[in-house]
Structures are given as C-alpha cells and as structure tokens.
C-alpha cells in the first residue's frame, strides 16, 4: 500500500505554481478540469490511464520519448518543424501539448471533444512535402496512427520504467483505453502492446536519422522548461527519455550511446516514485477527481494493482 504525500504550505505553494506553469494552466483553463460538475471524462477514474497520467515527471519523460520517435518519421518531422512554433517557442509549444493530453484524459467529455475538434481543424490546414519530395497531410490516418501510438507508448513506458512496474494485463488495458480518444482524433489505437509493436515494425523502414532530432534534443536540454527545483536534472530526464525508445529505433536515428547508467536510472525512479505520491491541487488529475466528487487522494491511495 502506498501513502499519498501532502507537503507543508511553503513547499506546496511553490510546486503548485510550477505545475500550473508546466501545463499552461491559467485561472480560466484550470476550470476546464473542475466543471461541469459531475460530467464524466472520455475515460473513467478507474482506468489505468487516470493513474498513469497523474505523474508529471513520467509525463515529461514520456512526452520527450514520443517526440523522439515521431521525429524519426520524415513526414511527421517536416510537419512539426515547419508548421509549429517548436523551434521559436519550445516552452509554450510543450505546455500546449501537455495541456491537450491532460484535457483528453481528465477533461469533461464535452470539453475534450470540443478541444479535439479544434485540433483536427488546425490539422486540416497542415500539408506539404518533405525535403525529398514526400507529400504529407497532418490528418493522414497513417501519420495520425504513428503519432498516437508513439505518444501512448512514451507515456506508458515512462510510468512503467520510472514510477511503478505494470503487469502485462495493465499495459494491454491501458492501450485498449485509448480507442475512443484516438478515433476522435482520426486515428485508430493499437489495442494491446503486441499490436503496437507490430505497428512500429511496419513503420521501421520509413524511419531515418535527422539533424532536426538532435536540434530538438539540444533545445530540450537547454530551454528552461521544468520548474526550478528540477532544472538541474533536466538533462538527466532527457536521457531517461532516450532510454525509453526501442533499441532498434535508437540505432536508426543514432542515439545508441545517449542513455542512462544504472545509478542514474535509480535516481530517476526515486524522483518518479515520489512524484506519484505527491498531491497537488493544481494537478488536472486532482481537479478532475474533484469534478467527479471524488477525494483529492483518490488516485494516490492504492495497493499493488490498479
């Protein structure tokens, strides 16, 4: 049995502000998770996803791992680099992406569906060609499946590796839970870990090394993204993300020697386990529990199984 952690006010207030900044949660956007009172999300509070996504540290690591994998695909890479503000304003871009993930999991269903509709409309305007002449559209189902699959993989693997090991059944349940949200985005979710691995293998021959990926990693190491207390370990967390990506993909993109050693992995796991017990009122997971009339510690008190 794990016990939740509630820090004393001076420490808690600083972390609350850092969490709000990490997910771009201003006063108005924070309300998205608190209302309408009682309205269900796309997934239930009993889902594996609700517990996995509550951990901000594993979300950061998993999000970086997902982007590494996404940028290995040339059409996705060109679309991200040419049609977003990532190079110009990486912090805001990451915050918007993180908040979109939070709304998808924890937002009231009406809020999540409206946000996803806006995202799809924006994607309708994104199209072009890679430097080698491959045409792409952001709403191409094949590319949407790749982005959805790598994101699902990154978030789950980060939690599994650095927070709390999950059983095969829990991991398959998590992937199956992504079906509804994926369909709203125009993608089809892999229903199990084995199905996702097959999807990755089918895309392997389209992946390639790119200078843009290394530029992305340099930005992630140097930009003041994380809250000040975690800034000294930001580079460590980037390497933790690299470690999550499949070995075969690291060989393709040239990242085989950029991971963690055993001691560093242990440090990241200690931080991840602490974050998994830390209750912060600004965390969308806690606010969603409030909306559903559940206690703030609902997702933080559990035994060894979900």
C-alpha positions in Angstrom: 0.0 0.0 0.0 1.3 3.4 -0.9 0.5 6.6 1.0 0.0 10.0 -0.5 2.2 12.9 0.3 0.9 16.3 1.2 3.7 18.8 1.6 3.6 21.8 4.1 2.3 25.0 2.7 5.5 26.9 1.7 6.8 23.9 -0.3 3.4 23.0 -1.7 2.6 26.6 -2.9 5.8 26.7 -5.0 5.2 23.3 -6.6 1.5 24.3 -7.2 2.7 27.3 -9.2 5.3 25.2 -11.1 2.6 22.6 -12.0 0.3 25.4 -13.2 3.1 26.7 -15.4 4.1 23.3 -16.7 0.7 22.6 -18.1 -0.1 26.2 -19.1 -2.9 26.2 -16.6 -4.1 29.8 -16.1 -7.1 30.5 -13.9 -9.6 30.0 -16.8 -8.0 26.9 -18.2 -7.8 25.3 -14.8 -11.6 25.5 -14.6 -11.8 23.1 -17.6 -11.0 20.2 -15.2 -13.4 21.3 -12.4 -16.5 21.8 -14.5 -19.1 20.9 -15.5 -19.5 19.3 -12.0 -20.1 15.6 -12.3 -19.6 15.3 -16.0 -17.6 12.2 -17.0 -14.4 12.3 -19.0 -13.7 10.1 -22.0 -12.2 7.6 -19.6 -13.4 6.6 -16.1 -11.5 7.4 -12.9 -10.9 3.6 -12.5 -8.9 3.4 -15.7 -5.2 2.7 -15.9 -4.8 5.9 -17.8 -6.1 8.1 -15.0 -3.4 6.8 -12.7 -0.6 6.9 -15.3 -1.2 10.5 -16.4 -1.3 11.9 -12.9 2.5 11.8 -12.7 4.1 15.0 -14.1 7.6 13.6 -14.1 6.8 10.5 -16.2 4.6 12.6 -18.5 7.6 14.8 -19.2 9.9 11.9 -19.9 7.3 10.0 -21.9 6.4 13.1 -23.9 10.1 13.6 -24.9 10.4 9.9 -25.8 7.3 10.2 -28.0 8.6 13.2 -29.9 12.0 11.5 -30.5 10.1 8.6 -32.2 7.8 11.0 -34.1 10.7 13.0 -35.5 12.2 9.8 -36.9 9.4 9.7 -39.4 10.2 12.3 -42.2 6.7 13.4 -43.0 5.8 13.9 -39.3 9.1 15.6 -38.7 8.7 18.1 -41.5 5.1 18.9 -40.5 6.2 19.5 -36.8 9.2 21.6 -37.8 7.6 23.7 -40.5 4.1 24.2 -39.1 4.5 24.6 -35.4 6.3 27.1 -33.1 8.6 24.5 -31.6 11.9 26.0 -32.8 10.8 29.5 -31.9 9.0 29.0 -28.7 9.5 25.4 -27.5 8.3 26.0 -23.9 4.8 27.2 -25.0 4.6 24.5 -27.6 5.3 21.8 -25.0 2.9 23.3 -22.5 0.1 23.4 -25.0 0.8 19.8 -26.0 0.9 18.7 -22.3 -2.4 20.5 -21.6 -4.0 18.9 -24.6 -3.0 15.5 -23.2 -4.5 16.4 -19.8 -7.8 17.6 -21.3 -8.0 14.4 -23.4 -7.6 12.2 -20.2 -9.1 14.3 -17.4 -11.3 17.0 -19.0 -15.1 16.6 -19.0 -16.2 14.8 -22.2 -17.8 17.9 -23.7 -14.6 19.9 -23.1 -12.3 17.2 -24.5 -14.5 16.7 -27.6 -14.5 20.5 -28.3 -10.7 20.7 -28.0 -10.1 17.7 -30.2 -12.4 19.2 -32.9 -10.3 22.4 -32.8 -7.1 20.4 -33.2 -8.5 18.5 -36.2 -9.5 21.7 -37.8 -6.0 23.1 -37.4 -4.5 19.9 -38.8 -6.7 20.2 -41.8 -4.6 23.2 -42.8 -1.2 21.4 -42.4 0.1 19.8 -45.5 3.3 20.0 -47.6 6.3 18.0 -48.8 9.4 16.7 -47.1 12.8 17.9 -48.5 12.9 14.6 -50.5 9.5 15.3 -52.0 7.3 13.0 -50.0 3.8 14.6 -49.6 2.2 14.7 -46.2 -1.1 15.8 -44.5 -1.3 16.2 -40.8 -4.7 14.3 -40.8 -3.3 11.4 -42.8 -4.5 8.3 -40.9 -1.1 6.6 -41.2 0.7 9.6 -39.6 -2.0 10.0 -37.0 -1.6 6.4 -36.0 2.1 6.8 -35.7 1.8 9.9 -33.5 -1.0 8.4 -31.4 1.0 5.1 -31.0 4.3 6.8 -30.1 2.6 9.1 -27.5 0.7 6.2 -25.9 4.0 4.2 -25.8 6.0 7.0 -24.4 3.7 7.9 -21.5 3.1 4.3 -20.5 6.7 3.2 -20.8 7.9 6.2 -18.7 5.5 5.3 -15.9 6.3 1.6 -16.2 10.1 2.2 -16.1 10.5 5.1 -13.8 7.5 5.1 -11.5 5.8 1.7 -11.0 6.1 -1.5 -13.0 2.8 -2.5 -14.6 1.7 -6.0 -15.4 1.1 -7.3 -19.0 -2.6 -7.1 -18.3 -2.4 -3.5 -17.1 -0.4 -2.4 -20.1 -2.8 -4.0 -22.5 -5.8 -2.5 -20.7 -4.1 1.0 -21.0 -3.7 0.6 -24.7 -7.2 -0.5 -25.2 -8.4 2.5 -23.2 -7.0 4.8 -25.9 -9.5 3.7 -28.5 -12.1 6.4 -28.1 -9.8 9.3 -27.9 -7.8 8.0 -30.9 -10.9 7.7 -33.0 -11.9 11.3 -32.2 -8.5 12.5 -33.4 -8.9 10.4 -36.6 -6.5 7.7 -35.6 -7.0 4.0 -34.7 -5.4 2.9 -31.4 -3.4 -0.4 -31.1 -5.5 -2.5 -28.7 -2.6 -4.2 -27.0 1.2 -3.9 -26.5 1.7 -6.7 -29.1 -0.4 -4.9 -31.6 1.5 -1.7 -31.1 4.8 -3.4 -31.5 3.6 -4.8 -34.9 2.6 -1.3 -35.9 6.0 0.0 -35.0 7.7 -2.8 -37.0 5.6 -1.9 -40.0 6.8 1.7 -39.9 10.5 0.9 -39.3 11.6 1.1 -42.9 10.3 4.6 -43.2 12.3 6.0 -40.2 15.6 7.8 -40.6 18.2 9.8 -38.8 18.0 13.6 -39.0 19.8 16.7 -37.7 16.4 18.0 -36.6 16.1 15.3 -34.0 19.5 16.4 -32.5 18.4 20.0 -32.6 15.2 19.1 -30.8 17.3 17.3 -28.0 19.6 20.3 -27.7 16.6 22.6 -27.2 15.1 20.3 -24.6 18.4 20.2 -22.7 18.9 24.0 -22.6 15.4 25.6 -22.5 14.1 26.4 -19.0 11.2 24.0 -19.3 11.0 22.3 -15.9 10.3 24.0 -12.5 13.4 25.5 -11.0 13.8 22.7 -8.4 14.0 20.1 -11.2 16.2 22.2 -13.6 19.5 20.6 -12.5 18.1 17.1 -13.6 16.6 18.2 -16.9 19.4 16.8 -19.0 19.2 13.6 -17.0 15.4 13.3 -17.7 16.1 13.9 -21.5 18.5 10.9 -21.4 15.9 8.9 -19.5 13.5 9.6 -22.4 16.1 8.4 -24.9 16.5 5.2 -22.9 12.7 4.5 -23.3 12.8 4.4 -27.1 13.2 0.9 -28.6 16.8 -0.2 -29.2 16.2 -0.7 -32.9 14.9 2.8 -33.3 17.9 4.3 -31.4 20.2 2.5 -33.9 18.3 4.1 -36.8 18.4 7.6 -35.5 21.9 7.5 -34.0 21.2 7.6 -30.2 22.6 4.3 -29.1 25.1 6.0 -26.7 22.9 8.7 -25.2 21.0 6.8 -22.4 21.4 6.4 -18.6 23.7 4.2 -16.5 22.3 2.1 -13.7 22.8 4.7 -11.0 21.1 7.4 -13.0 18.2 5.2 -13.7 17.8 4.6 -10.0 17.8 8.3 -9.3 15.1 8.9 -11.9 13.0 6.1 -10.4 13.2 7.7 -6.9 12.0 11.0 -8.2 9.3 9.4 -10.2 8.0 7.4 -7.2 8.0 10.5 -5.1 6.0 12.4 -7.7 3.5 9.6 -7.9 2.5 10.1 -4.2 2.5 13.9 -4.3 -0.9 15.5 -4.2 -1.1 19.0 -5.7 -4.5 20.8 -6.1 -3.3 22.3 -9.5 -2.7 18.8 -11.0 -5.5 18.2 -13.5 -5.9 14.7 -12.2 -6.8 16.0 -8.7 -9.1 18.6 -10.2 -10.9 16.0 -12.3 -11.4 13.9 -9.2 -13.0 17.0 -7.5 -15.3 17.4 -10.5 -16.3 13.8 -10.2 -17.0 14.3 -6.4 -14.1 12.0 -5.5 -11.5 12.8 -2.8 -8.3 14.6 -3.8 -6.3 11.5 -2.9 -8.5 9.0 -4.9 -5.7 8.3 -7.4 -2.9 8.2 -4.8 -4.2 5.5 -2.4 -3.9 2.1 -3.9 -2.2 -1.3 -3.4 -0.1 -3.1 -5.9 -2.7 -3.5 -8.6 -5.0 -0.9 -10.3 
